[in-house]
Every structure is written in C-alpha cells, then in structure tokens.
Amino acid sequence: MVDRIPAPAVGAEQRLKELGITLPPPPTPFGNYVEAVRIGKLLYLSGMLPVIDRKPQVIGRLGGELTADEGRRAAEIATLSALSAIRAELGSLDRVTAIAKLGVYIATSGDFRDHPQVADGASDMLAEIFGPEMLSGRIVLGVASLPLGLPVEIELLVEVAE
C-alpha cells in the first residue's frame, strides 16, 4: 500500500493543450444508466468504451482479430472518453485531486497474455495528463466479451476537489 498525499491536478487542462490532445464529445449511455455519479469527494465513472460520437472505433478481441498494440490504442480512446465524461461532470480536469482506481477489462481470445501492455494504454495516458504521481492501483481482467463487440472497457474512480 502506498500512503501518499495526492498532488493536485492543477495543469491537467494545460497538459492536454501541450500534448495536442482534443477530447471527444462526452459519451452518452447505451442503456438505462448514467456516465458519472458523484458521492462526496468521489466521482465514479461507468464503464468507458473506445467509442466516439456513439461509434465504435475498434471492434474485436485481443489475441484474435486484434493485436496488443491495437488494444492499447483502444484503451487510450476509452480513457479519452473517460476524461471527457469527467470534464462534463466537473467543468475541468483540474478539479481531479487523485485517481483512486483504474479497472481495465479486455475482451480476449483464450490464450491472450499481454493484458498489462494493453492496460498501460490507459495508465500511460493518465500519467501523461495528471502526472506520474497520480497513478493508482488497477485491476486488469480478461473477459469473453464486452458491449458492442468492443475490445476494451475501462472504469475510473477519482477524487475531486470540493
């Protein structure tokens, strides 16, 4: 366990500009749920998919139709959707004070073993934008399938400034 005082995410919006990253429009639900729920200082995000404007960007399973590099790119796109959902809920990514947990679910063929490489697409994106001191614990799971035939779904739990 790492007991640390999270560094404020001041500058996350500026880092996006410096990196030349434009967030996609905030995602909208594909069912009867909401994309984000705030309880106190915690913001829980629903599963975020590699979808832009309700259009899947990558379809298939890792180790089947897709390579680990393609899965990593799907994780990056899903992370951008998550950041867009956070911004829509909070008004600014600079209000994020800590990333509490990252979950990465990967649709795989039975013998795929490069889960960490795929999940690093999400972790690396978060570290670039919020700083490496904001990295969190994570869980990475291989699953048989994900919604819409997508290869990756991420979930985030973040702490936010009041």
Solvent accessible surface area in square Angstrom, and as a share of the most:
residue,aa,sasa,rsa
1,M,227,1.01
2,V,112,0.64
3,D,131,0.68
4,R,108,0.39
5,I,167,0.85
6,P,44,0.28
7,A,33,0.26
8,P,91,0.58
9,A,1,0.00
10,V,114,0.65
11,G,18,0.17
12,A,0,0.00
13,E,34,0.15
14,Q,91,0.40
15,R,65,0.24
16,L,3,0.02
17,K,150,0.64
18,E,122,0.55
19,L,78,0.39
20,G,65,0.62
21,I,40,0.20
22,T,121,0.70
23,L,20,0.10
24,P,18,0.11
25,P,70,0.44
26,P,70,0.44
27,P,34,0.22
28,T,67,0.39
29,P,45,0.29
30,F,80,0.33
31,G,45,0.43
32,N,163,0.84
33,Y,93,0.35
34,V,87,0.50
35,E,25,0.11
36,A,17,0.13
37,V,68,0.39
38,R,81,0.30
39,I,112,0.57
40,G,55,0.53
41,K,95,0.40
42,L,59,0.29
43,L,0,0.00
44,Y,91,0.34
45,L,10,0.05
46,S,33,0.21
47,G,26,0.25
48,M,2,0.01
49,L,19,0.10
50,P,0,0.00
51,V,16,0.09
52,I,56,0.28
53,D,84,0.44
54,R,120,0.44
55,K,128,0.54
56,P,52,0.33
57,Q,79,0.35
58,V,27,0.16
59,I,106,0.54
60,G,11,0.11
61,R,103,0.38
62,L,0,0.00
63,G,42,0.41
64,G,51,0.49
65,E,127,0.57
66,L,18,0.09
67,T,80,0.46
68,A,13,0.10
69,D,94,0.49
70,E,75,0.34
71,G,0,0.00
72,R,65,0.24
73,R,116,0.42
74,A,0,0.00
75,A,0,0.00
76,E,33,0.15
77,I,13,0.07
78,A,0,0.00
79,T,0,0.00
80,L,20,0.10
81,S,2,0.01
82,A,0,0.00
83,L,0,0.00
84,S,5,0.03
85,A,5,0.04
86,I,1,0.00
87,R,83,0.30
88,A,66,0.51
89,E,85,0.38
90,L,12,0.06
91,G,61,0.59
92,S,28,0.18
93,L,0,0.00
94,D,49,0.25
95,R,73,0.27
96,V,0,0.00
97,T,33,0.19
98,A,15,0.12
99,I,8,0.04
100,A,50,0.39
101,K,89,0.38
102,L,4,0.02
103,G,0,0.00
104,V,0,0.00
105,Y,51,0.20
106,I,0,0.00
107,A,2,0.02
108,T,19,0.11
109,S,28,0.18
110,G,90,0.87
111,D,98,0.51
112,F,23,0.10
113,R,188,0.68
114,D,67,0.35
115,H,39,0.17
116,P,78,0.49
117,Q,73,0.33
118,V,0,0.00
119,A,0,0.00
120,D,48,0.25
121,G,0,0.00
122,A,0,0.00
123,S,13,0.08
124,D,59,0.31
125,M,17,0.07
126,L,4,0.02
127,A,20,0.16
128,E,91,0.41
129,I,0,0.00
130,F,2,0.01
131,G,6,0.06
132,P,97,0.61
133,E,74,0.33
134,M,3,0.01
135,L,71,0.36
136,S,32,0.21
137,G,54,0.52
138,R,84,0.30
139,I,70,0.36
140,V,39,0.23
141,L,76,0.38
142,G,42,0.40
143,V,45,0.26
144,A,76,0.59
145,S,73,0.47
146,L,25,0.12
147,P,67,0.42
148,L,89,0.44
149,G,38,0.36
150,L,0,0.00
151,P,0,0.00
152,V,0,0.00
153,E,33,0.15
154,I,0,0.00
155,E,59,0.26
156,L,4,0.02
157,L,35,0.18
158,V,1,0.00
159,E,47,0.21
160,V,0,0.00
161,A,38,0.29
162,E,144,0.65
